[in-house]
Amino acid sequence: MKKKRTRKNLDGRIKQIMGLALRVNRETKHSVFVEFSGHIDALMVSASVGGYKSEEYPDYSQIVWLKIESDVFARLSEIRAKLNSLLRDKK
């Protein structure tokens, strides 16, 4: 049975992404930045493979507009998959 796409489930996905970002930063050399902007209901995630470099753009960057986009859960799943792949790649 599929879970309903409720605000509570959405909040859980966001917390999950933030937790994964914390693990990637602690357990690998990659750098992940997560920013939640409540006033515009947006989640921004970026990642630099091998670590942050001030003179370079991130290797991965996504903005999810939580109230506007119809595929919010799919977009968050993509971000979660990317963070999991970075976690598996301990380089």
N, CA, C and O atoms as CSV, one atom per row, in Angstrom:
chain,resi,resn,atom,element,x,y,z
A,1,MET,N,N,0.836,-1.185,0.000
A,1,MET,CA,C,0.000,0.000,0.000
A,1,MET,C,C,0.884,1.252,0.000
A,1,MET,O,O,1.814,1.370,0.798
A,2,LYS,N,N,0.581,2.170,-0.895
A,2,LYS,CA,C,1.349,3.411,-1.012
A,2,LYS,C,C,0.989,4.378,0.104
A,2,LYS,O,O,-0.169,4.487,0.507
A,3,LYS,N,N,2.017,5.083,0.599
A,3,LYS,CA,C,1.764,6.114,1.604
A,3,LYS,C,C,1.119,7.321,0.939
A,3,LYS,O,O,1.411,7.647,-0.212
A,4,LYS,N,N,0.238,7.977,1.684
A,4,LYS,CA,C,-0.357,9.218,1.175
A,4,LYS,C,C,0.692,10.313,1.194
A,4,LYS,O,O,1.587,10.337,2.039
A,5,ARG,N,N,0.555,11.202,0.252
A,5,ARG,CA,C,1.504,12.310,0.147
A,5,ARG,C,C,1.002,13.484,0.982
A,5,ARG,O,O,0.450,14.454,0.462
A,6,THR,N,N,1.212,13.366,2.294
A,6,THR,CA,C,0.745,14.380,3.231
A,6,THR,C,C,1.893,15.300,3.639
A,6,THR,O,O,3.061,15.031,3.356
A,7,ARG,N,N,1.539,16.369,4.298
A,7,ARG,CA,C,2.561,17.304,4.788
A,7,ARG,C,C,3.493,16.599,5.772
A,7,ARG,O,O,4.698,16.850,5.781
A,8,LYS,N,N,2.933,15.719,6.599
A,8,LYS,CA,C,3.750,14.974,7.563
A,8,LYS,C,C,4.775,14.102,6.829
A,8,LYS,O,O,5.939,14.049,7.229
A,9,ASN,N,N,4.354,13.423,5.768
A,9,ASN,CA,C,5.274,12.601,4.982
A,9,ASN,C,C,6.316,13.472,4.273
A,9,ASN,O,O,7.479,13.087,4.157
A,10,LEU,N,N,5.891,14.637,3.803
A,10,LEU,CA,C,6.817,15.568,3.152
A,10,LEU,C,C,7.885,16.031,4.144
A,10,LEU,O,O,9.072,16.073,3.819
A,11,ASP,N,N,7.452,16.375,5.349
A,11,ASP,CA,C,8.396,16.793,6.391
A,11,ASP,C,C,9.379,15.670,6.703
A,11,ASP,O,O,10.565,15.918,6.916
A,12,GLY,N,N,8.886,14.444,6.728
A,12,GLY,CA,C,9.750,13.291,6.973
A,12,GLY,C,C,10.802,13.127,5.894
A,12,GLY,O,O,11.957,12.818,6.186
A,13,ARG,N,N,10.405,13.333,4.646
A,13,ARG,CA,C,11.373,13.245,3.533
A,13,ARG,C,C,12.448,14.319,3.650
A,13,ARG,O,O,13.628,14.056,3.418
A,14,ILE,N,N,12.033,15.528,4.012
A,14,ILE,CA,C,12.994,16.627,4.162
A,14,ILE,C,C,13.983,16.311,5.284
A,14,ILE,O,O,15.187,16.513,5.124
A,15,LYS,N,N,13.486,15.822,6.409
A,15,LYS,CA,C,14.361,15.447,7.525
A,15,LYS,C,C,15.313,14.330,7.116
A,15,LYS,O,O,16.480,14.325,7.508
A,16,GLN,N,N,14.817,13.400,6.339
A,16,GLN,CA,C,15.645,12.291,5.861
A,16,GLN,C,C,16.795,12.821,4.992
A,16,GLN,O,O,17.937,12.382,5.133
A,17,ILE,N,N,16.489,13.756,4.104
A,17,ILE,CA,C,17.517,14.361,3.248
A,17,ILE,C,C,18.544,15.108,4.092
A,17,ILE,O,O,19.744,15.014,3.837
A,18,MET,N,N,18.079,15.846,5.090
A,18,MET,CA,C,19.012,16.570,5.957
A,18,MET,C,C,19.906,15.605,6.732
A,18,MET,O,O,21.096,15.868,6.909
A,19,GLY,N,N,19.348,14.504,7.188
A,19,GLY,CA,C,20.140,13.495,7.888
A,19,GLY,C,C,21.172,12.849,6.980
A,19,GLY,O,O,22.310,12.623,7.391
A,20,LEU,N,N,20.781,12.551,5.747
A,20,LEU,CA,C,21.723,11.978,4.784
A,20,LEU,C,C,22.847,12.962,4.479
A,20,LEU,O,O,24.010,12.572,4.371
A,21,ALA,N,N,22.501,14.226,4.343
A,21,ALA,CA,C,23.522,15.250,4.075
A,21,ALA,C,C,24.528,15.306,5.220
A,21,ALA,O,O,25.733,15.410,4.990
A,22,LEU,N,N,24.039,15.239,6.429
A,22,LEU,CA,C,24.925,15.242,7.590
A,22,LEU,C,C,25.862,14.034,7.554
A,22,LEU,O,O,27.058,14.166,7.812
A,23,ARG,N,N,25.321,12.866,7.235
A,23,ARG,CA,C,26.153,11.654,7.150
A,23,ARG,C,C,27.193,11.751,6.043
A,23,ARG,O,O,28.344,11.361,6.237
A,24,VAL,N,N,26.796,12.268,4.882
A,24,VAL,CA,C,27.754,12.414,3.777
A,24,VAL,C,C,28.898,13.324,4.210
A,24,VAL,O,O,30.065,13.020,3.961
A,25,ASN,N,N,28.568,14.437,4.855
A,25,ASN,CA,C,29.597,15.377,5.300
A,25,ASN,C,C,30.519,14.772,6.358
A,25,ASN,O,O,31.715,15.067,6.378
A,26,ARG,N,N,29.981,13.943,7.222
A,26,ARG,CA,C,30.781,13.346,8.296
A,26,ARG,C,C,31.590,12.141,7.842
A,26,ARG,O,O,32.717,11.937,8.293
A,27,GLU,N,N,31.011,11.339,6.942
A,27,GLU,CA,C,31.589,10.037,6.623
A,27,GLU,C,C,32.355,9.982,5.302
A,27,GLU,O,O,32.978,8.965,4.998
A,28,THR,N,N,32.321,11.045,4.521
A,28,THR,CA,C,33.015,11.047,3.231
A,28,THR,C,C,33.782,12.356,3.072
A,28,THR,O,O,33.730,13.231,3.937
A,29,LYS,N,N,34.488,12.475,1.962
A,29,LYS,CA,C,35.192,13.729,1.661
A,29,LYS,C,C,34.316,14.680,0.850
A,29,LYS,O,O,34.726,15.804,0.558
A,30,HIS,N,N,33.112,14.237,0.485
A,30,HIS,CA,C,32.192,15.076,-0.279
A,30,HIS,C,C,31.590,16.148,0.639
A,30,HIS,O,O,31.529,15.976,1.857
A,31,SER,N,N,31.156,17.239,0.042
A,31,SER,CA,C,30.502,18.317,0.790
A,31,SER,C,C,29.084,18.500,0.272
A,31,SER,O,O,28.865,18.647,-0.930
A,32,VAL,N,N,28.120,18.489,1.194
A,32,VAL,CA,C,26.715,18.678,0.837
A,32,VAL,C,C,26.178,19.868,1.615
A,32,VAL,O,O,26.433,20.013,2.810
A,33,PHE,N,N,25.436,20.711,0.926
A,33,PHE,CA,C,24.795,21.875,1.525
A,33,PHE,C,C,23.287,21.727,1.354
A,33,PHE,O,O,22.807,21.442,0.257
A,34,VAL,N,N,22.542,21.921,2.442
A,34,VAL,CA,C,21.081,21.854,2.397
A,34,VAL,C,C,20.552,23.143,2.997
A,34,VAL,O,O,20.972,23.562,4.076
A,35,GLU,N,N,19.625,23.763,2.283
A,35,GLU,CA,C,19.012,24.996,2.772
A,35,GLU,C,C,17.508,24.891,2.602
A,35,GLU,O,O,17.015,24.635,1.504
A,36,PHE,N,N,16.780,25.089,3.696
A,36,PHE,CA,C,15.325,25.136,3.642
A,36,PHE,C,C,14.909,26.576,3.853
A,36,PHE,O,O,15.289,27.203,4.843
A,37,SER,N,N,14.129,27.100,2.927
A,37,SER,CA,C,13.614,28.466,3.042
A,37,SER,C,C,12.111,28.400,3.260
A,37,SER,O,O,11.338,28.241,2.315
A,38,GLY,N,N,11.715,28.524,4.503
A,38,GLY,CA,C,10.307,28.396,4.868
A,38,GLY,C,C,9.414,29.477,4.283
A,38,GLY,O,O,8.242,29.228,3.997
A,39,HIS,N,N,9.953,30.669,4.105
A,39,HIS,CA,C,9.128,31.773,3.611
A,39,HIS,C,C,8.723,31.582,2.146
A,39,HIS,O,O,7.744,32.170,1.688
A,40,ILE,N,N,9.485,30.754,1.410
A,40,ILE,CA,C,9.110,30.463,0.018
A,40,ILE,C,C,8.868,28.968,-0.194
A,40,ILE,O,O,8.603,28.526,-1.311
A,41,ASP,N,N,8.962,28.199,0.890
A,41,ASP,CA,C,8.730,26.753,0.881
A,41,ASP,C,C,9.581,26.058,-0.186
A,41,ASP,O,O,9.066,25.368,-1.066
A,42,ALA,N,N,10.882,26.257,-0.082
A,42,ALA,CA,C,11.816,25.664,-1.039
A,42,ALA,C,C,12.936,24.943,-0.301
A,42,ALA,O,O,13.356,25.347,0.784
A,43,LEU,N,N,13.405,23.869,-0.920
A,43,LEU,CA,C,14.544,23.117,-0.405
A,43,LEU,C,C,15.633,23.141,-1.466
A,43,LEU,O,O,15.401,22.764,-2.615
A,44,MET,N,N,16.827,23.588,-1.074
A,44,MET,CA,C,17.950,23.647,-1.987
A,44,MET,C,C,19.026,22.693,-1.493
A,44,MET,O,O,19.406,22.722,-0.323
A,45,VAL,N,N,19.515,21.848,-2.397
A,45,VAL,CA,C,20.550,20.883,-2.057
A,45,VAL,C,C,21.641,20.973,-3.113
A,45,VAL,O,O,21.365,20.941,-4.313
A,46,SER,N,N,22.886,21.086,-2.651
A,46,SER,CA,C,24.009,21.055,-3.589
A,46,SER,C,C,25.097,20.176,-2.999
A,46,SER,O,O,25.208,20.025,-1.783
A,47,ALA,N,N,25.903,19.596,-3.895
A,47,ALA,CA,C,26.970,18.700,-3.465
A,47,ALA,C,C,28.213,18.925,-4.311
A,47,ALA,O,O,28.140,19.122,-5.524
A,48,SER,N,N,29.344,18.892,-3.644
A,48,SER,CA,C,30.640,18.979,-4.311
A,48,SER,C,C,31.363,17.664,-4.077
A,48,SER,O,O,31.726,17.340,-2.946
A,49,VAL,N,N,31.570,16.910,-5.143
A,49,VAL,CA,C,32.238,15.611,-5.057
A,49,VAL,C,C,33.703,15.837,-4.710
A,49,VAL,O,O,34.391,16.623,-5.362
A,50,GLY,N,N,34.169,15.149,-3.689
A,50,GLY,CA,C,35.557,15.294,-3.262
A,50,GLY,C,C,35.792,16.469,-2.337
A,50,GLY,O,O,36.918,16.669,-1.880
A,51,GLY,N,N,34.775,17.247,-2.048
A,51,GLY,CA,C,34.900,18.377,-1.131
A,51,GLY,C,C,34.656,19.716,-1.800
A,51,GLY,O,O,34.804,19.864,-3.013
A,52,TYR,N,N,34.278,20.683,-0.985
A,52,TYR,CA,C,33.972,22.029,-1.453
A,52,TYR,C,C,35.227,22.744,-1.931
A,52,TYR,O,O,36.278,22.682,-1.293
A,53,LYS,N,N,35.097,23.416,-3.055
A,53,LYS,CA,C,36.166,24.266,-3.589
A,53,LYS,C,C,35.535,25.614,-3.928
A,53,LYS,O,O,34.616,25.683,-4.744
A,54,SER,N,N,36.019,26.669,-3.313
A,54,SER,CA,C,35.382,27.977,-3.450
A,54,SER,C,C,35.368,28.499,-4.880
A,54,SER,O,O,34.498,29.290,-5.246
A,55,GLU,N,N,36.320,28.063,-5.683
A,55,GLU,CA,C,36.409,28.577,-7.053
A,55,GLU,C,C,35.602,27.752,-8.063
A,55,GLU,O,O,35.638,28.041,-9.259
A,56,GLU,N,N,34.882,26.740,-7.602
A,56,GLU,CA,C,34.135,25.865,-8.511
A,56,GLU,C,C,32.656,25.809,-8.142
A,56,GLU,O,O,32.285,25.956,-6.978
A,57,TYR,N,N,31.822,25.594,-9.155
A,57,TYR,CA,C,30.401,25.359,-8.920
A,57,TYR,C,C,30.220,23.947,-8.383
A,57,TYR,O,O,31.063,23.085,-8.630
A,58,PRO,N,N,29.136,23.693,-7.651
A,58,PRO,CA,C,28.900,22.333,-7.162
A,58,PRO,C,C,28.664,21.362,-8.322
A,58,PRO,O,O,28.212,21.756,-9.398
A,59,ASP,N,N,28.975,20.099,-8.083
A,59,ASP,CA,C,28.769,19.066,-9.099
A,59,ASP,C,C,27.296,18.693,-9.235
A,59,ASP,O,O,26.874,18.177,-10.270
A,60,TYR,N,N,26.527,18.950,-8.200
A,60,TYR,CA,C,25.103,18.603,-8.183
A,60,TYR,C,C,24.364,19.722,-7.474
A,60,TYR,O,O,24.801,20.188,-6.422
A,61,SER,N,N,23.251,20.154,-8.042
A,61,SER,CA,C,22.478,21.228,-7.434
A,61,SER,C,C,21.007,21.098,-7.818
A,61,SER,O,O,20.675,20.950,-8.994
A,62,GLN,N,N,20.132,21.155,-6.822
A,62,GLN,CA,C,18.695,21.042,-7.054
A,62,GLN,C,C,17.947,22.020,-6.168
A,62,GLN,O,O,18.320,22.250,-5.018
A,63,ILE,N,N,16.891,22.588,-6.717
A,63,ILE,CA,C,15.949,23.394,-5.939
A,63,ILE,C,C,14.582,22.755,-6.119
A,63,ILE,O,O,14.145,22.509,-7.244
A,64,VAL,N,N,13.909,22.488,-5.005
A,64,VAL,CA,C,12.561,21.906,-5.053
A,64,VAL,C,C,11.605,22.908,-4.414
A,64,VAL,O,O,11.757,23.285,-3.251
A,65,TRP,N,N,10.626,23.326,-5.195
A,65,TRP,CA,C,9.589,24.243,-4.705
A,65,TRP,C,C,8.475,23.364,-4.138
A,65,TRP,O,O,7.703,22.769,-4.890
A,66,LEU,N,N,8.398,23.286,-2.822
A,66,LEU,CA,C,7.576,22.281,-2.155
A,66,LEU,C,C,6.075,22.454,-2.353
A,66,LEU,O,O,5.347,21.461,-2.360
A,67,LYS,N,N,5.597,23.660,-2.512
A,67,LYS,CA,C,4.156,23.876,-2.685
A,67,LYS,C,C,3.741,23.961,-4.145
A,67,LYS,O,O,2.565,23.775,-4.456
A,68,ILE,N,N,4.670,24.237,-5.042
A,68,ILE,CA,C,4.323,24.507,-6.433
A,68,ILE,C,C,4.419,23.268,-7.312
A,68,ILE,O,O,3.549,23.029,-8.149
A,69,GLU,N,N,5.471,22.482,-7.126
A,69,GLU,CA,C,5.732,21.365,-8.036
A,69,GLU,C,C,4.801,20.189,-7.772
A,69,GLU,O,O,4.528,19.840,-6.623
A,70,SER,N,N,4.321,19.589,-8.848
A,70,SER,CA,C,3.418,18.447,-8.715
A,70,SER,C,C,4.169,17.151,-8.437
A,70,SER,O,O,3.581,16.193,-7.933
A,71,ASP,N,N,5.453,17.109,-8.756
A,71,ASP,CA,C,6.251,15.896,-8.578
A,71,ASP,C,C,7.239,16.026,-7.419
A,71,ASP,O,O,8.362,15.529,-7.500
A,72,VAL,N,N,6.825,16.690,-6.348
A,72,VAL,CA,C,7.702,16.964,-5.211
A,72,VAL,C,C,8.307,15.677,-4.650
A,72,VAL,O,O,9.514,15.617,-4.415
A,73,PHE,N,N,7.486,14.646,-4.432
A,73,PHE,CA,C,7.989,13.419,-3.825
A,73,PHE,C,C,8.988,12.712,-4.738
A,73,PHE,O,O,9.956,12.124,-4.257
A,74,ALA,N,N,8.764,12.764,-6.028
A,74,ALA,CA,C,9.707,12.164,-6.978
A,74,ALA,C,C,11.024,12.936,-6.964
A,74,ALA,O,O,12.096,12.332,-6.997
A,75,ARG,N,N,10.951,14.256,-6.916
A,75,ARG,CA,C,12.170,15.086,-6.870
A,75,ARG,C,C,12.962,14.829,-5.602
A,75,ARG,O,O,14.189,14.735,-5.640
A,76,LEU,N,N,12.258,14.715,-4.468
A,76,LEU,CA,C,12.945,14.441,-3.207
A,76,LEU,C,C,13.563,13.049,-3.213
A,76,LEU,O,O,14.625,12.836,-2.628
A,77,SER,N,N,12.907,12.109,-3.867
A,77,SER,CA,C,13.462,10.755,-3.993
A,77,SER,C,C,14.749,10.765,-4.817
A,77,SER,O,O,15.693,10.040,-4.506
A,78,GLU,N,N,14.785,11.584,-5.861
A,78,GLU,CA,C,16.005,11.721,-6.679
A,78,GLU,C,C,17.158,12.275,-5.847
A,78,GLU,O,O,18.290,11.801,-5.944
A,79,ILE,N,N,16.860,13.277,-5.034
A,79,ILE,CA,C,17.892,13.873,-4.176
A,79,ILE,C,C,18.382,12.835,-3.168
A,79,ILE,O,O,19.584,12.695,-2.943
A,80,ARG,N,N,17.445,12.116,-2.569
A,80,ARG,CA,C,17.802,11.075,-1.606
A,80,ARG,C,C,18.707,10.024,-2.255
A,80,ARG,O,O,19.689,9.590,-1.652
A,81,ALA,N,N,18.378,9.619,-3.474
A,81,ALA,CA,C,19.192,8.632,-4.202
A,81,ALA,C,C,20.593,9.171,-4.456
A,81,ALA,O,O,21.572,8.437,-4.319
A,82,LYS,N,N,20.700,10.443,-4.823
A,82,LYS,CA,C,22.017,11.046,-5.061
A,82,LYS,C,C,22.848,11.056,-3.785
A,82,LYS,O,O,24.032,10.719,-3.811
A,83,LEU,N,N,22.236,11.441,-2.671
A,83,LEU,CA,C,22.968,11.482,-1.408
A,83,LEU,C,C,23.393,10.079,-0.977
A,83,LEU,O,O,24.492,9.892,-0.455
A,84,ASN,N,N,22.526,9.100,-1.193
A,84,ASN,CA,C,22.892,7.715,-0.873
A,84,ASN,C,C,24.064,7.251,-1.725
A,84,ASN,O,O,24.939,6.534,-1.240
A,85,SER,N,N,24.087,7.654,-2.994
A,85,SER,CA,C,25.206,7.254,-3.862
A,85,SER,C,C,26.504,7.920,-3.395
A,85,SER,O,O,27.565,7.299,-3.452
A,86,LEU,N,N,26.436,9.167,-2.936
A,86,LEU,CA,C,27.619,9.826,-2.404
A,86,LEU,C,C,28.088,9.138,-1.117
A,86,LEU,O,O,29.288,9.043,-0.857
A,87,LEU,N,N,27.152,8.671,-0.333
A,87,LEU,CA,C,27.481,7.984,0.915
A,87,LEU,C,C,28.192,6.661,0.642
A,87,LEU,O,O,29.109,6.276,1.367
A,88,ARG,N,N,27.762,5.979,-0.401
A,88,ARG,CA,C,28.404,4.713,-0.775
A,88,ARG,C,C,29.792,4.953,-1.366
A,88,ARG,O,O,30.670,4.097,-1.260
A,89,ASP,N,N,29.990,6.115,-1.989
A,89,ASP,CA,C,31.271,6.465,-2.614
A,89,ASP,C,C,32.104,7.238,-1.586
A,89,ASP,O,O,32.034,8.466,-1.524
A,90,LYS,N,N,32.864,6.540,-0.807
A,90,LYS,CA,C,33.593,7.145,0.322
A,90,LYS,C,C,34.873,7.873,-0.075
A,90,LYS,O,O,35.666,8.237,0.793
A,91,LYS,N,N,35.086,8.090,-1.363
A,91,LYS,CA,C,36.330,8.723,-1.829
A,91,LYS,C,C,36.539,10.090,-1.229
A,91,LYS,O,O,37.538,10.747,-1.522
